[in-house]
Amino acid sequence: MKKSRNTRQRGVILGILTAGAVHLTAEEVCLEARKILPSISLGTVYRNLNFLREQGLAREIRSSDAGCTRFEATRDPHAHFHCRRCHIVRDIPLPEAVAGIRWPEAGPIASVSSLDLHVMGDCPGCADT
């Protein structure tokens, strides 16, 4: 892990992510942070989100369909559902078949450091329209 001093900005941003706010864009994090730190810039938010991601404290969620990157605090492994129409992102449990995979100790995969599963589709609200 890269050594760095803890800053008030970083603490506020991590607090926003760990307070239950999930799947926020950097712009949404910035709006929340400005309630506490009115002069925080979007650039500072991006730098701190990237630092938190590199440290394993935040997770970056990307979807080619949603068109924007979102962030959440690192939590238990789970998958994400992305609505193709309204672009909402929701947590969903990992399917048992994926959660219980036993990776071979020998062969083409030596180790697995992360697993991202993104399910694309329509949410109930969009499917009705």
N, C-alpha and C positions, 0 to 999 in steps of 0.2 A: 504494500500500500504506500502510496505517495504521502510523505509527511507534509502537512500544511497546518497553518494556524486556523483555529476555528474563528469565524467571523460572525458578527451579529446577523448579517445578511444571510449567510449560509444556515444559521440556526433558525431564522424565521422561515426560510424556504423549506427546510426539512420539517419544521413544525407544521407547515401547511399540508405537506404530503402525508405526514403521519397522523394528522388529525381526522383522517377519514376521507379527505378529499382525494378522489382517485380519478385517473384519466384526464388530468388537466393539461391544457396546452401551456406553453411557456408564457403566453400572454395572459392566460387566466391566473397563473401563479403570480405573475407580476401585479395584476390588479388586487389580488388578495394581500400580497406583501406590502403594497402601497398603503393599506389600511394601518399598518404598523410602522412602516418606513416610507413616508411620502416621497422621498427623493430617490428611491431605488430605481435604477434604469433597467430596461429590458435586457441590455447586454450583460449586466451583472447577474440577472436571473439566469440567462442562458449559460454563462460561465459556471455558476454555482450548480445548476442542474447537471451539467456535464461532469463537473467534479464529483458530485454525489453519485452519479452513475458509475464513474470510474472506481469509486470506493466501494461499490456494491450496496449503497444505501438507498439508491433510487433505481427505478427501472424505466427504460425508454420503450414506448409502445409505438410501433410504426405500422401503418397499413397503407398499401398502395391505393386502395379504394377510398380511404378516409381523407387522404391528401394532407394530413398534418401529423406531427409527432406529438404524443401525449406522454405524461409522466405519472408515476405512482411510487409510493414508498415500497421498498422491497419487502415482500411478505411470503407466505407459504406459496409453493408452486401452484399455478392455476393457468387456465387458458383465457383467451379473450374472444368475445363475439363482437363483430363489427357489422353494423347495419349499412348496407350498400346505399340506402336512400337518405336517411337522416344523419348518418355518420356517428350515431351513439356507440359507445364502447362499453361493454358490460363484462364483468368477471363471470366465468363459468368454470365448474370443476373440471380438472383433467379427466378425460375418459379413462376408465379403469385399465383398459388395454395399454394406454400410454403411460399412466402413472406407475404401473407394475412392470414395466419393461426391465428385463435383466440384460444389460449390455454384455456381450461376450468379452472375456478378459483377453482373448487372443483374436486376432483377425484385423479387419480394416479399421475398427474403431478401438483406440487404446483407452480413451477416457472421454467423458461427456461433461462439459463445464456448464452448459445451460440448455434449456429446451424452451422454445417459443412456439406455441400453437395458436394460430389465429383462424377463427371460424367466420366466414363471410356469409351474409344472407340478409334477410329482411326481418326486422323486429315485428311483433304483432301489430303495432300501430301503423306501420308502413305497408304490411302485407294486406291490410284491409282496404287500402286505397288503390 
